[in-house]
Amino acid sequence: MVAVAHGSRDPRAAATVTELTAAVRALRPGVPVHASFLDHAPPAPDRVLDALAGDGAAEAVVVPLLLTAAYHSKTDIPGVLNRVRARRPRLALRTAATLGPHPLLTGALERRLAEAGVAPGDPDTAVVLVAAGSSDASANATIWRLAREWRARGWRGVVPAFASASRPTPAEAVAALRDAGAPRVAVASYFLAPGYFADKVRAEALDAGACAVSPVLGAAPEVAELVVRRYDEALAAARTAAAV
């Protein structure tokens, strides 16, 4: 398994991915798990795949550690794989789906909110679900849909917000919920790893009156389980295709 994360100049991000891949190895001790990064941190996924092919590997499953399907999963990762296939035609490459959306991520969000002192499904708490934001409208639509579905868990309300590229901002969403009479507003951080966006969201949300901001998802057990599921799904799809 080659896990591909976004990458960040913030060393906390790589450390979080390392922690997550360690949790994945614990779930699947027989599967070699390698971390890689698209930007800002080594190793790059093509370097990892080239090294595996050079060591005699016949197959690799690339698992995007991405919470929505957007530019990185639709353009960057396919570009990497096409280049590797051209150089290493004997290495069979499988690509898993992005991590989100998936119910396990909702469980991870609620776990992190509970760690911040927010009881899951509290009817007096409204939640702002904050994602990074994207120029890809379908990626942003995924966050809107996730927010709508999450309301059924008992919250006073759930609305989306975006750290960049789209509106509302976290501060706008917090203020709107407070103006609408929500006794408490908590912010759920839909980020895999810490970094600039997560720090920015925390500061702005608290300034706007949020009662709590959850930590990033990181190596939550639900995230590690989802990585394994995406890996298994990719292998199962490959076997099905081979049998046709």
Secondary structure, 3 states (H helix, E strand, C coil): CEEEECCCCCHHHHHHHHHHHHHHHHHCCCCCCEEEECCCCCCCHHHHHHHHHHCCCCEEEEEECCCCCCHHHHHHHHHHHHHHHHHCCCCEEEECCCCCCCHHHHHHHHHHHHHCCCCCCCCCEEEEEEECCCCCHHHHHHHHHHHHHHHHHCCCEEEEEECCCCCCCHHHHHHHHHHCCCCEEEEEECCCCCCHHHHHHHHHHHHCCCCEECCCCCCCHHHHHHHHHHHHHHHHHHHHHHHC
